[in-house]
């Protein structure tokens, strides 16, 4: 499919100024140049033209918001100065599998001040002695070359970074929704301590009251026991007196009988 037709298909009833990402991989360029892509794609941030038989960037439109440009597996051998002029805000550039042979060709990328990642894998330039050291020295603004930094640490995948960012935002939202308001836990602890103190005081008062009631009850029982003992003693004395009077009466009766007999 020709690039122009593919662009129309990718639009999907959208206006060019509404498109932020465009994938034109495996299309066929006419005379090795870009066709159908123009300045109306002013919001474009990501453009992929891998394996489209592209040999020149001369017809690349001005894309000031473009940050990611994929040009792998083409026939580009020079003319990279166009990139700084038309796409000044590029941060990622993939030129792997092209016909770039020497450092002078890459030197034009020095004007891409925001460039952080450059891929020249499978280009002849990678066969140069001290290739990596030379590129990092020439393009001091870049962090990653062919997917690795100067300490051979692998570059993070762009999609992973976006997922991590989204995950952090979701976590923060969940914490904001589920978490108690600031100071809530401290207030709750203070309330619990006050409740415990009140319970202790109430328990203490109750204990003292029970103790007083218990003492009063015991004293009352002791007094009652004493009264019962006194009543018992009085009853015993009365019975003894009655018995004694009965004995006296019988004695008087016997004495009277004796007197009658005489």
Secondary structure, DSSP 8 states (H G I E B T S, - for coil): -BHHHHHHHHHTT--GGG--EEE-TT-B-BTTB--S--TT-TT--EEE-TTS-----TT----TT--EEE--SS---S-THHHHHH-TT--EEE-TTS---SHHHHGGGGG-TT--EEE-TTSGGGGSTTHHHHHHHH-TT-SEETTB-TT--B---HHHHHHHHHHHHHHHHHHHHHS--TTHHHHHHHHHHHHHHHHHHHHHHHHHHHHHHHHHHHHHHHHHHHHHHHHHHHHHHHHHHHHHHHHHHHHHHHHHHHHHH-
